[in-house]
């Protein structure tokens, strides 16, 4: 039994109480779901329970014995391990070298006693018992998001945890990988481990977990075994604390109004040609990728790739990460240049599109979505920077006007460090920066719903639909089939760098999409 008693924690830098008197019991041999809306305190609780943070008051107990966790190492010694929402490995080390760090805490492997080759072989053998295969000799920087999560899960499993916290572990996984993950977690639970999964994926809770615990505003509000009385509506009601909320009612509406243009004073500068004027002089063709050849550092290859993303629609591309989703993402935002072929928006090369014209929501939110050493305000203003200056001088009045048009609420002082925000709040920051003023004409959105509660998911969905209704060209890149089905007007399936299937609403076939993706999974 792993439990907490009246656990409290307040972030000293801003005085926000993230965990407020939480008492909770996690039984061994079970898979527990830890639910709550973004900012409810889930990740903070997981960090407290694993030694990543130190509580202000209250107790953490393991089998009735109080624990005094001053560090992650203290937790590992007790068999308590966390896979964070955004795993980080040392980029310049190989995968096996990253996993070998700290192996003195794992049972059966000691990196200090074995040669490098034997250590690598021992790691591979240990991972294979869980059905995990990783490119152990590659540099960690070459891993895609899904592989990075598998590496973090594998690293944790090597420590043979008895209490295993996982924060949004399946966010980047295909349906096949999700099934594999929970098969592994069930085997750990069957051996007596206590598994706690922080998630927003209600269907995974109902399909794979034994017990659910819900936090709201840093407090425990509901605990229950998963039985026939528990359904998605009940869980959402307990998470958000109402029978029917405004956002649920809005989601049921069929018609979504196009987004309104921002006030002219917020968008234009007297000494600069507006992006709208530049683009509207070209033929309105949307985003066109024509006969592109490219190869990523991981060996993913496009030989003759083409796709059209028209104005006024949300176009989805679904596939497994290593089959080319990330390569396409980086090509579209000019992080990677094609060897041949063209990428254009409304007739202009993508390299000539002004930053104010397009929105980019990256799959690697922490790496590519924020500047960690800067404030919330500085991160928010990046895309709208030109709108906030008058003749080269910063305009507080324009900044205040910009704030009033933010569609995603961030209830913090904008002077705070962006790293003081929870993962969910960081995502809301990125959405506000990219999707608000000035309204983008092109939206490149990778894995839109990762780590979001249902309320924010629906707000994002409404925003994307509003932008499309206003004429924006929107492309969604995702490994989440259900996200694509809910969001997109048409869907392409990407397999081995080739678009193999195409479907349009309402003639979607979920089983066919998953089958096409699982064909890719057989090659892993």
C-alpha positions as CSV (number, residue, x, y, z in Angstrom):
1,X,0.0,0.0,0.0
2,X,1.3,3.4,-1.0
3,X,-0.5,6.4,0.5
4,X,-0.4,10.1,1.4
5,X,-1.8,11.9,4.4
6,X,-2.9,15.5,4.2
7,X,-0.1,16.3,1.7
8,X,0.4,20.0,0.9
9,X,2.7,21.9,-1.5
10,X,2.8,25.5,-2.5
11,X,5.2,26.8,-5.2
12,X,7.4,29.3,-3.5
13,X,8.0,31.4,-6.5
14,X,4.4,32.4,-7.0
15,X,2.5,31.3,-3.9
16,X,0.2,28.9,-5.8
17,X,-1.0,25.9,-3.8
18,X,-0.9,23.0,-6.2
19,X,-1.6,20.2,-3.7
20,X,-3.9,21.1,-0.9
21,X,-4.3,18.4,1.8
22,X,-4.4,15.3,-0.4
23,X,-5.0,12.0,1.4
24,X,-5.1,9.1,-1.1
25,X,-4.4,5.3,-1.0
26,X,-3.0,3.4,-3.9
27,X,-3.3,-0.4,-3.4
28,X,-0.6,-2.7,-4.6
29,X,-1.4,-5.1,-7.5
30,X,-3.6,-2.6,-9.3
31,X,-3.5,0.0,-12.0
32,X,-4.7,3.4,-10.7
33,X,-5.9,6.3,-12.8
34,X,-5.1,9.8,-11.5
35,X,-7.5,12.3,-13.2
36,X,-8.2,16.0,-13.1
37,X,-8.3,19.0,-15.4
38,X,-5.2,20.8,-16.4
39,X,-3.7,22.5,-13.3
40,X,-5.6,20.2,-10.8
41,X,-2.3,19.1,-9.2
42,X,-1.8,15.7,-10.7
43,X,1.8,16.0,-12.0
44,X,2.8,17.9,-8.8
45,X,1.4,15.1,-6.7
46,X,3.3,12.5,-8.7
47,X,6.5,14.6,-8.3
48,X,6.0,14.8,-4.5
49,X,5.4,11.1,-4.2
50,X,8.7,10.3,-6.1
51,X,11.1,12.7,-4.5
52,X,11.1,15.2,-7.3
53,X,9.6,17.8,-5.0
54,X,9.5,18.1,-1.2
55,X,6.1,18.6,0.5
56,X,5.5,21.5,2.8
57,X,3.5,19.3,5.2
58,X,1.8,15.9,5.4
59,X,3.2,12.4,5.0
60,X,4.0,9.9,2.3
61,X,3.8,6.3,3.5
62,X,4.8,3.0,2.0
63,X,3.3,-0.1,3.6
64,X,2.4,2.1,6.6
65,X,6.0,3.4,7.1
66,X,6.5,7.2,6.6
67,X,9.0,8.0,3.9
68,X,11.4,11.0,4.0
69,X,12.1,11.7,0.3
70,X,14.6,14.4,-0.3
71,X,15.5,13.5,-3.9
72,X,14.7,11.3,-6.8
73,X,17.5,8.9,-5.6
74,X,15.7,8.5,-2.3
75,X,12.6,7.4,-4.2
76,X,14.5,5.0,-6.4
77,X,16.1,3.3,-3.4
78,X,12.5,2.7,-2.1
79,X,11.5,1.3,-5.5
80,X,9.4,4.4,-6.4
81,X,9.9,5.7,-9.9
82,X,8.3,8.3,-12.2
83,X,8.1,8.5,-15.9
84,X,7.5,12.3,-16.5
85,X,5.2,13.8,-19.0
86,X,8.1,15.2,-20.9
87,X,11.0,12.7,-20.6
88,X,14.5,14.0,-21.2
89,X,17.6,12.0,-22.1
90,X,21.2,13.3,-22.6
91,X,21.1,14.1,-26.3
92,X,24.8,13.3,-27.0
93,X,24.7,9.9,-25.3
94,X,23.5,6.8,-27.0
95,X,20.2,5.3,-25.8
96,X,21.9,2.5,-23.9
97,X,24.3,4.9,-22.2
98,X,21.3,6.9,-21.0
99,X,19.7,3.8,-19.7
100,X,22.9,2.6,-18.0
101,X,23.0,5.8,-15.9
102,X,21.9,4.9,-12.4
103,X,21.8,1.1,-13.1
104,X,23.4,0.5,-9.7
105,X,19.8,0.9,-8.4
106,X,18.4,-1.8,-10.7
107,X,18.3,-5.4,-9.7
108,X,20.3,-7.8,-11.9
109,X,22.4,-5.2,-13.8
110,X,25.4,-3.3,-12.5
111,X,27.0,-0.9,-15.0
112,X,30.0,-0.6,-12.7
113,X,30.8,-4.4,-12.9
114,X,30.1,-5.1,-16.5
115,X,31.9,-4.0,-19.7
116,X,30.1,-1.6,-22.0
117,X,29.2,-4.3,-24.4
118,X,27.9,-6.6,-21.6
119,X,26.0,-3.7,-20.1
120,X,24.4,-3.0,-23.4
121,X,23.5,-6.7,-23.9
122,X,22.1,-6.9,-20.4
123,X,19.9,-3.9,-21.0
124,X,18.6,-5.3,-24.3
125,X,17.8,-8.6,-22.7
126,X,16.0,-6.9,-19.8
127,X,13.9,-4.8,-22.1
128,X,13.1,-7.7,-24.4
129,X,11.4,-9.4,-21.4
130,X,8.8,-6.6,-21.6
131,X,8.6,-6.7,-25.4
132,X,10.4,-3.3,-25.7
133,X,12.8,-2.8,-28.6
134,X,14.9,0.4,-28.8
135,X,17.7,1.5,-31.1
136,X,20.2,1.3,-28.2
137,X,23.3,2.3,-30.2
138,X,21.7,5.5,-31.6
139,X,22.2,8.9,-30.1
140,X,19.2,9.9,-27.9
141,X,18.7,13.1,-30.0
142,X,17.6,10.9,-32.9
143,X,14.6,9.4,-31.1
144,X,11.1,10.5,-32.1
145,X,8.6,11.4,-29.3
146,X,7.2,7.9,-29.1
147,X,10.6,6.3,-28.9
148,X,11.6,8.8,-26.2
149,X,8.7,7.7,-24.1
150,X,9.5,4.1,-24.6
151,X,13.1,4.7,-23.6
152,X,11.9,6.5,-20.4
153,X,9.5,3.6,-19.6
154,X,12.2,1.1,-20.3
155,X,14.6,3.0,-18.0
156,X,12.1,2.9,-15.2
157,X,11.3,-0.8,-15.7
158,X,15.1,-1.5,-15.4
159,X,14.8,-0.2,-11.8
160,X,12.2,-2.9,-11.1
161,X,9.8,-0.4,-9.4
162,X,7.3,-1.4,-6.8
163,X,5.5,1.9,-7.0
164,X,5.4,3.2,-10.6
165,X,4.1,6.6,-11.5
166,X,3.6,7.4,-15.2
167,X,2.5,10.9,-16.4
168,X,0.7,10.9,-19.7
169,X,2.6,7.8,-20.9
170,X,0.5,7.0,-24.0
171,X,0.2,10.5,-25.4
172,X,2.4,9.8,-28.4
173,X,1.5,6.1,-28.9
174,X,-0.4,4.4,-31.7
175,X,-3.4,2.2,-30.7
176,X,-1.1,-0.9,-30.9
177,X,1.5,0.7,-28.7
178,X,-1.2,1.7,-26.1
179,X,-2.3,-1.9,-25.9
180,X,1.4,-3.0,-25.5
181,X,1.9,-0.5,-22.8
182,X,-1.0,-1.6,-20.7
183,X,-0.1,-5.2,-21.2
184,X,3.3,-4.4,-19.6
185,X,1.7,-2.4,-16.8
186,X,-0.7,-5.2,-16.1
187,X,2.2,-7.7,-15.8
188,X,3.9,-5.4,-13.3
189,X,0.7,-5.1,-11.3
190,X,0.2,-8.9,-11.3
191,X,3.6,-9.2,-9.7
192,X,2.5,-6.9,-6.9
193,X,3.6,-3.4,-8.1
194,X,1.4,-0.4,-7.5
195,X,0.8,1.4,-10.9
196,X,-0.4,5.0,-11.0
197,X,-1.1,6.6,-14.4
198,X,-1.8,10.3,-14.8
199,X,-3.9,10.7,-17.8
200,X,-6.7,12.6,-19.6
201,X,-7.7,9.7,-21.8
202,X,-11.0,8.6,-20.3
203,X,-11.4,5.6,-22.6
204,X,-8.0,4.2,-21.4
205,X,-9.2,4.5,-17.9
206,X,-12.4,2.5,-18.6
207,X,-10.6,-0.1,-20.7
208,X,-7.4,-0.8,-18.8
209,X,-7.5,0.5,-15.2
210,X,-8.8,-0.8,-11.9
211,X,-9.4,2.3,-9.8
212,X,-9.8,6.0,-10.4
213,X,-8.8,9.0,-8.2
214,X,-9.8,12.5,-9.2
215,X,-8.2,15.8,-8.1
216,X,-9.8,19.2,-8.4
217,X,-8.1,22.4,-7.4
218,X,-5.4,20.4,-5.6
219,X,-7.8,18.4,-3.5
220,X,-9.0,14.8,-3.8
221,X,-12.7,14.9,-4.7
222,X,-13.6,11.3,-5.8
223,X,-12.3,7.8,-5.6
224,X,-13.9,4.7,-7.1
225,X,-13.2,1.2,-8.5
226,X,-13.8,1.0,-12.2
227,X,-17.0,-1.0,-12.4
228,X,-20.2,-1.0,-14.5
229,X,-21.5,2.2,-12.8
230,X,-18.5,4.2,-13.9
231,X,-18.8,5.8,-17.4
232,X,-17.2,8.7,-19.3
233,X,-20.0,11.2,-18.5
234,X,-19.7,10.5,-14.7
235,X,-15.9,10.9,-14.8
236,X,-16.1,14.2,-16.7
237,X,-18.8,15.4,-14.2
238,X,-16.5,14.6,-11.3
239,X,-13.4,16.1,-13.0
240,X,-15.1,19.5,-13.7
241,X,-17.6,19.5,-10.9
242,X,-20.9,20.1,-12.7
243,X,-23.7,18.2,-14.3
244,X,-23.5,20.1,-17.6
245,X,-21.1,22.9,-18.2
246,X,-21.0,25.6,-20.8
247,X,-18.2,23.9,-22.7
248,X,-20.2,20.7,-23.0
249,X,-23.2,22.7,-24.3
250,X,-21.0,24.5,-26.8
251,X,-19.6,21.1,-28.0
252,X,-23.1,19.9,-28.8
253,X,-23.7,22.9,-31.1
254,X,-23.4,22.0,-34.8
255,X,-22.6,25.5,-36.0
256,X,-19.4,27.2,-35.0
257,X,-19.0,30.9,-35.9
258,X,-15.9,31.9,-37.8
259,X,-13.2,33.6,-35.8
260,X,-13.4,37.4,-35.8
261,X,-10.5,39.4,-37.0
262,X,-8.6,41.4,-34.4
263,X,-9.0,45.2,-34.3
264,X,-7.0,46.8,-37.0
265,X,-4.9,48.7,-34.5
266,X,-3.7,45.4,-33.1
267,X,-2.7,44.0,-36.5
268,X,-1.1,46.7,-38.6
269,X,2.0,48.7,-38.5
270,X,2.3,52.0,-40.5
271,X,5.8,51.2,-41.6
272,X,5.3,47.6,-42.7
273,X,3.4,45.7,-45.3
274,X,0.9,43.4,-43.7
275,X,1.3,39.7,-44.2
276,X,-2.3,39.6,-45.5
277,X,-1.5,42.0,-48.3
278,X,1.6,40.0,-49.3
279,X,-0.3,36.7,-49.4
280,X,-3.5,37.9,-51.0
281,X,-1.5,39.1,-54.0
282,X,-0.8,35.4,-54.7
283,X,-3.1,32.7,-56.0
284,X,-5.1,31.4,-53.1
285,X,-4.1,27.7,-53.3
286,X,-3.6,26.9,-49.6
287,X,-0.7,24.7,-48.6
288,X,0.8,22.6,-51.4
289,X,3.6,20.1,-50.9
290,X,4.7,18.9,-54.4
291,X,7.0,15.9,-55.2
292,X,9.2,16.4,-52.1
293,X,12.2,14.2,-51.5
294,X,13.8,14.4,-48.0
295,X,15.4,12.2,-45.4
296,X,15.5,12.7,-41.6
297,X,18.4,12.1,-39.3
298,X,16.6,8.9,-38.3
299,X,16.5,7.5,-41.8
300,X,12.8,8.3,-42.4
301,X,12.5,9.0,-46.1
302,X,10.1,10.8,-48.5
303,X,10.9,10.0,-52.2
304,X,8.0,11.7,-54.0
305,X,5.7,13.1,-51.4
306,X,2.7,15.4,-52.3
307,X,-0.3,16.7,-50.3
308,X,-2.7,19.6,-50.7
309,X,-4.2,21.4,-47.7
310,X,-6.9,23.7,-48.9
311,X,-8.3,26.8,-47.3
312,X,-11.4,26.4,-45.2
313,X,-10.8,22.8,-44.2
314,X,-9.0,20.8,-41.5
315,X,-6.8,18.2,-43.2
316,X,-5.5,15.3,-41.1
317,X,-2.4,13.1,-41.5
318,X,-2.5,10.0,-39.3
319,X,0.4,7.6,-38.8
320,X,3.0,6.2,-36.5
321,X,5.7,8.7,-35.6
322,X,8.6,6.9,-37.2
323,X,6.7,6.5,-40.5
324,X,7.2,10.2,-41.4
325,X,4.9,12.4,-39.2
326,X,7.8,14.2,-37.6
327,X,9.7,14.5,-40.9
328,X,6.6,16.2,-42.5
329,X,6.2,18.5,-39.5
330,X,9.8,19.7,-39.7
331,X,9.6,20.2,-43.5
332,X,6.4,22.3,-43.2
333,X,8.1,24.7,-40.7
334,X,11.4,24.8,-42.5
335,X,13.4,23.1,-39.7
336,X,14.4,20.6,-42.4
337,X,14.8,21.5,-46.1
338,X,13.7,19.1,-48.8
339,X,16.3,17.7,-51.2
340,X,13.9,18.3,-54.1
341,X,10.3,19.4,-54.6
342,X,8.5,22.5,-53.4
343,X,6.4,23.5,-50.3
344,X,4.3,26.6,-50.9
345,X,1.5,28.5,-49.3
346,X,-0.8,30.6,-51.5
347,X,1.9,30.5,-54.2
348,X,4.8,31.6,-52.0
349,X,7.6,29.4,-50.9
350,X,7.1,28.4,-47.3
351,X,10.4,30.1,-46.4
352,X,9.0,33.5,-47.4
353,X,5.8,33.3,-45.3
354,X,5.8,35.9,-42.5
355,X,5.7,34.5,-38.9
356,X,2.5,36.4,-38.2
357,X,0.7,34.5,-41.0
358,X,1.1,31.0,-39.7
359,X,0.6,29.1,-36.5
360,X,2.8,26.2,-35.4
361,X,1.9,23.9,-32.5
362,X,4.9,21.5,-32.3
363,X,4.7,17.9,-31.2
364,X,7.7,18.5,-28.9
365,X,6.1,21.3,-26.9
366,X,8.8,21.7,-24.3
367,X,11.7,21.6,-26.8
368,X,10.2,23.6,-29.7
369,X,7.2,25.4,-28.2
370,X,8.7,27.6,-25.4
371,X,11.8,29.5,-24.4
372,X,12.5,28.1,-21.0
373,X,14.5,31.0,-19.7
374,X,11.9,33.6,-20.3
375,X,8.6,34.8,-18.8
376,X,5.1,33.8,-19.7
377,X,4.6,37.2,-21.4
378,X,7.8,36.9,-23.4
379,X,6.7,33.5,-24.6
380,X,3.2,34.7,-25.5
381,X,4.3,37.7,-27.5
382,X,6.7,35.9,-29.9
383,X,4.3,35.5,-32.8
384,X,2.4,38.9,-32.3
385,X,5.6,40.8,-31.6
386,X,5.3,43.1,-34.6
387,X,1.7,44.0,-33.5
388,X,3.0,45.2,-30.1
389,X,5.4,47.8,-31.3
390,X,4.7,51.2,-32.7
391,X,7.6,52.7,-34.8
392,X,9.9,50.3,-33.0
393,X,8.7,51.2,-29.5
394,X,6.9,48.7,-27.3
395,X,3.2,49.6,-26.7
396,X,1.7,48.5,-23.4
397,X,-1.7,49.6,-24.7
398,X,-1.4,47.2,-27.6
399,X,-0.2,44.4,-25.3
400,X,-3.2,44.9,-23.0
401,X,-5.5,44.8,-26.1
402,X,-3.8,41.6,-27.2
403,X,-4.3,40.0,-23.7
404,X,-8.1,40.6,-23.9
405,X,-8.3,38.5,-27.1
406,X,-6.6,35.4,-25.6
407,X,-9.0,32.5,-25.9
408,X,-7.1,30.2,-23.5
409,X,-7.1,31.4,-19.9
410,X,-3.7,31.3,-18.1
411,X,-4.5,32.2,-14.5
412,X,-1.0,33.3,-13.5
413,X,1.1,36.5,-13.4
414,X,2.6,37.0,-16.9
415,X,5.8,38.1,-15.2
416,X,6.3,34.5,-13.9
417,X,8.8,32.2,-15.5
418,X,7.1,30.0,-18.2
419,X,8.7,27.0,-16.4
420,X,6.5,27.7,-13.4
421,X,3.5,26.5,-15.4
422,X,2.2,22.9,-15.4
423,X,2.4,21.0,-18.7
424,X,-1.3,21.7,-19.4
425,X,-0.9,25.4,-18.8
426,X,2.2,25.5,-21.1
427,X,0.1,24.0,-23.8
428,X,-2.6,26.6,-23.3
429,X,0.1,29.3,-23.6
430,X,1.2,27.9,-26.9
431,X,-2.4,27.7,-28.2
432,X,-3.1,31.3,-27.2
433,X,0.2,32.5,-28.8
434,X,-0.3,30.6,-32.1
435,X,-4.1,30.7,-32.6
436,X,-5.2,34.1,-31.3
437,X,-4.2,37.5,-32.7
438,X,-3.3,38.0,-35.4
439,X,-5.5,35.1,-36.6
440,X,-3.3,32.7,-38.7
441,X,-4.1,31.9,-42.3
442,X,-2.1,28.6,-42.0
443,X,-2.2,26.3,-39.0
444,X,0.4,23.5,-38.6
445,X,-0.8,21.5,-35.6
446,X,1.1,18.4,-34.4
447,X,-0.6,16.1,-31.8
448,X,-3.2,18.7,-30.8
449,X,-4.7,16.9,-27.8
450,X,-1.6,15.6,-26.0
451,X,-1.9,16.1,-22.2
452,X,-5.1,18.1,-22.4
453,X,-8.2,17.7,-20.3
454,X,-11.5,17.3,-22.2
455,X,-12.5,20.9,-21.6
456,X,-9.4,22.3,-23.2
457,X,-9.6,19.7,-26.0
458,X,-13.0,21.0,-26.9
459,X,-11.9,24.6,-26.7
460,X,-9.0,23.8,-29.1
461,X,-11.3,21.9,-31.4
462,X,-13.7,24.9,-31.5
463,X,-10.8,27.2,-32.2
464,X,-9.4,25.1,-35.1
465,X,-12.9,24.8,-36.6
466,X,-13.5,28.6,-36.3
467,X,-10.2,29.3,-38.0
468,X,-11.0,26.9,-40.8
469,X,-14.5,28.4,-41.2
470,X,-12.8,31.8,-41.5
471,X,-10.7,30.5,-44.4
472,X,-7.5,29.2,-42.8
473,X,-5.8,26.2,-44.1
474,X,-5.3,23.8,-41.2
475,X,-3.2,20.6,-41.2
476,X,-3.3,18.2,-38.2
477,X,-0.5,15.7,-37.8
478,X,-1.3,13.0,-35.2
479,X,-0.9,9.4,-34.2
480,X,-4.2,9.6,-32.3
481,X,-6.9,8.2,-34.6
482,X,-9.8,9.4,-32.4
483,X,-8.3,12.9,-32.4
484,X,-8.2,12.9,-36.1
485,X,-11.7,11.5,-36.5
486,X,-13.2,14.2,-34.2
487,X,-11.2,17.1,-35.6
488,X,-10.6,16.7,-39.3
489,X,-12.7,17.1,-42.5
490,X,-10.5,14.6,-44.3
491,X,-7.8,12.2,-43.3
492,X,-4.7,10.8,-45.0
493,X,-2.9,7.7,-43.6
494,X,0.9,8.0,-43.7
495,X,2.9,4.7,-44.1
496,X,6.6,4.5,-44.9
497,X,6.7,8.0,-46.2
498,X,3.7,7.5,-48.5
499,X,0.1,8.6,-48.1
500,X,-1.7,5.2,-48.5
501,X,-5.3,5.9,-47.6
502,X,-7.7,8.9,-47.9
503,X,-11.1,9.4,-46.4
504,X,-13.5,12.3,-46.1
505,X,-16.2,13.0,-43.5
506,X,-18.8,11.5,-43.2
507,X,-17.4,8.4,-44.8
508,X,-14.8,7.7,-42.1
509,X,-13.9,4.1,-41.3
510,X,-12.0,4.0,-38.0
511,X,-11.1,0.3,-38.3
512,X,-9.6,0.8,-41.8
513,X,-7.5,3.7,-40.5
514,X,-6.2,1.6,-37.5
515,X,-5.5,-1.3,-39.8
516,X,-3.4,0.8,-42.1
517,X,-1.5,2.2,-39.1
518,X,-1.0,-1.3,-37.6
519,X,0.4,-2.4,-40.9
520,X,3.2,0.1,-40.1
521,X,3.4,-1.3,-36.6
522,X,4.2,-4.8,-37.9
523,X,7.5,-3.4,-39.3
524,X,8.7,-2.2,-35.9
